[in-house]
Amino acid sequence: MRCAAERVDASGQVRRRIFRPHIGSVESALDCLLTLRWGGSSVAIGGDAAAQLWSAASSGQLTMEPDAAREVAQAYLRFAAMCGTWSDDAGRLQDIHGFGALDSALQLQRGFSDKAAAARQVLEQLESAARKMADGYLQAAGILAEADQLNAAALSAIAGQA
């Protein structure tokens, strides 16, 4: 997998940097922190990663080969699909019973229910962010139109594992 980022320097010359991110699994894709620096400018994928990635890809500052973009996008989409499944599981855990009628039991039940609700919210945010990251990488390769096809493939892969 190879990626390239371009920037026009002060003299008007296009500077191109080729790099090979090491993304071998969903976990490594999510852990990937990509920072490209030339002088005073940088593109950082972290914090508000999806917005920064989209901006860099839309402006042409970040470009990728289509095969590399597909591979990274598929990893993010598989992760997004897994987050969707986990979010559903967390939603079911919000409604738990069997703790008894004592105040301490009801407090414990509420506590677990609140933790499940918080987990669901975080998982939904992760799912959304992962889908946006996938779109950003596809945009960087100029193949954003393939997003629906790759998403369907990721959902099928997750369904096959269940």
RAFEN-V468318 format. One record per residue. N is the residue number from 1. RES is the residue in one letter. D_CENTER is the distance of its C-alpha to the mean C-alpha in Angstrom with 2 decimals. Layout:
BEGIN
n=N res=RES d_center=D_CENTER
n=N res=RES d_center=D_CENTER
END
This chain:
BEGIN
n=1 res=M d_center=18.00
n=2 res=R d_center=18.92
n=3 res=C d_center=17.46
n=4 res=A d_center=19.75
n=5 res=A d_center=19.82
n=6 res=E d_center=22.96
n=7 res=R d_center=24.85
n=8 res=V d_center=28.43
n=9 res=D d_center=30.50
n=10 res=A d_center=33.53
n=11 res=S d_center=35.89
n=12 res=G d_center=33.98
n=13 res=Q d_center=32.85
n=14 res=V d_center=29.41
n=15 res=R d_center=27.77
n=16 res=R d_center=25.33
n=17 res=R d_center=23.41
n=18 res=I d_center=22.26
n=19 res=F d_center=19.99
n=20 res=R d_center=18.56
n=21 res=P d_center=15.33
n=22 res=H d_center=15.74
n=23 res=I d_center=12.88
n=24 res=G d_center=14.69
n=25 res=S d_center=12.50
n=26 res=V d_center=9.23
n=27 res=E d_center=10.27
n=28 res=S d_center=11.17
n=29 res=A d_center=8.06
n=30 res=L d_center=6.37
n=31 res=D d_center=9.81
n=32 res=C d_center=10.19
n=33 res=L d_center=11.80
n=34 res=L d_center=13.29
n=35 res=T d_center=16.32
n=36 res=L d_center=18.89
n=37 res=R d_center=22.24
n=38 res=W d_center=25.44
n=39 res=G d_center=28.08
n=40 res=G d_center=26.92
n=41 res=S d_center=23.75
n=42 res=S d_center=20.25
n=43 res=V d_center=16.66
n=44 res=A d_center=14.41
n=45 res=I d_center=10.69
n=46 res=G d_center=10.53
n=47 res=G d_center=11.86
n=48 res=D d_center=11.10
n=49 res=A d_center=8.64
n=50 res=A d_center=7.63
n=51 res=A d_center=11.40
n=52 res=Q d_center=12.59
n=53 res=L d_center=10.79
n=54 res=W d_center=12.13
n=55 res=S d_center=15.42
n=56 res=A d_center=15.84
n=57 res=A d_center=15.15
n=58 res=S d_center=17.41
n=59 res=S d_center=20.08
n=60 res=G d_center=20.20
n=61 res=Q d_center=19.65
n=62 res=L d_center=16.83
n=63 res=T d_center=17.65
n=64 res=M d_center=16.68
n=65 res=E d_center=18.72
n=66 res=P d_center=17.74
n=67 res=D d_center=17.67
n=68 res=A d_center=15.36
n=69 res=A d_center=12.90
n=70 res=R d_center=13.27
n=71 res=E d_center=12.75
n=72 res=V d_center=9.45
n=73 res=A d_center=8.27
n=74 res=Q d_center=9.93
n=75 res=A d_center=8.27
n=76 res=Y d_center=4.73
n=77 res=L d_center=7.24
n=78 res=R d_center=9.29
n=79 res=F d_center=7.13
n=80 res=A d_center=6.81
n=81 res=A d_center=10.51
n=82 res=M d_center=11.34
n=83 res=C d_center=10.20
n=84 res=G d_center=12.42
n=85 res=T d_center=15.16
n=86 res=W d_center=15.07
n=87 res=S d_center=15.19
n=88 res=D d_center=18.20
n=89 res=D d_center=19.75
n=90 res=A d_center=19.49
n=91 res=G d_center=21.09
n=92 res=R d_center=23.91
n=93 res=L d_center=24.45
n=94 res=Q d_center=25.21
n=95 res=D d_center=28.50
n=96 res=I d_center=30.25
n=97 res=H d_center=34.01
n=98 res=G d_center=36.74
n=99 res=F d_center=36.91
n=100 res=G d_center=40.43
n=101 res=A d_center=42.15
n=102 res=L d_center=42.61
n=103 res=D d_center=41.04
n=104 res=S d_center=39.26
n=105 res=A d_center=37.85
n=106 res=L d_center=36.67
n=107 res=Q d_center=35.04
n=108 res=L d_center=33.25
n=109 res=Q d_center=32.16
n=110 res=R d_center=30.87
n=111 res=G d_center=29.05
n=112 res=F d_center=27.18
n=113 res=S d_center=26.51
n=114 res=D d_center=25.14
n=115 res=K d_center=22.83
n=116 res=A d_center=21.54
n=117 res=A d_center=21.04
n=118 res=A d_center=19.14
n=119 res=A d_center=16.90
n=120 res=R d_center=16.32
n=121 res=Q d_center=15.47
n=122 res=V d_center=12.88
n=123 res=L d_center=11.32
n=124 res=E d_center=11.47
n=125 res=Q d_center=9.79
n=126 res=L d_center=6.82
n=127 res=E d_center=6.99
n=128 res=S d_center=7.48
n=129 res=A d_center=4.92
n=130 res=A d_center=2.22
n=131 res=R d_center=5.63
n=132 res=K d_center=6.47
n=133 res=M d_center=4.62
n=134 res=A d_center=6.28
n=135 res=D d_center=9.18
n=136 res=G d_center=9.55
n=137 res=Y d_center=10.04
n=138 res=L d_center=12.31
n=139 res=Q d_center=14.07
n=140 res=A d_center=14.75
n=141 res=A d_center=16.53
n=142 res=G d_center=18.23
n=143 res=I d_center=17.20
n=144 res=L d_center=15.14
n=145 res=A d_center=17.80
n=146 res=E d_center=16.47
n=147 res=A d_center=13.30
n=148 res=D d_center=15.38
n=149 res=Q d_center=16.89
n=150 res=L d_center=13.80
n=151 res=N d_center=12.45
n=152 res=A d_center=15.98
n=153 res=A d_center=16.04
n=154 res=A d_center=12.99
n=155 res=L d_center=14.74
n=156 res=S d_center=17.96
n=157 res=A d_center=16.84
n=158 res=I d_center=15.80
n=159 res=A d_center=19.08
n=160 res=G d_center=20.99
n=161 res=Q d_center=19.98
n=162 res=A d_center=21.16
END
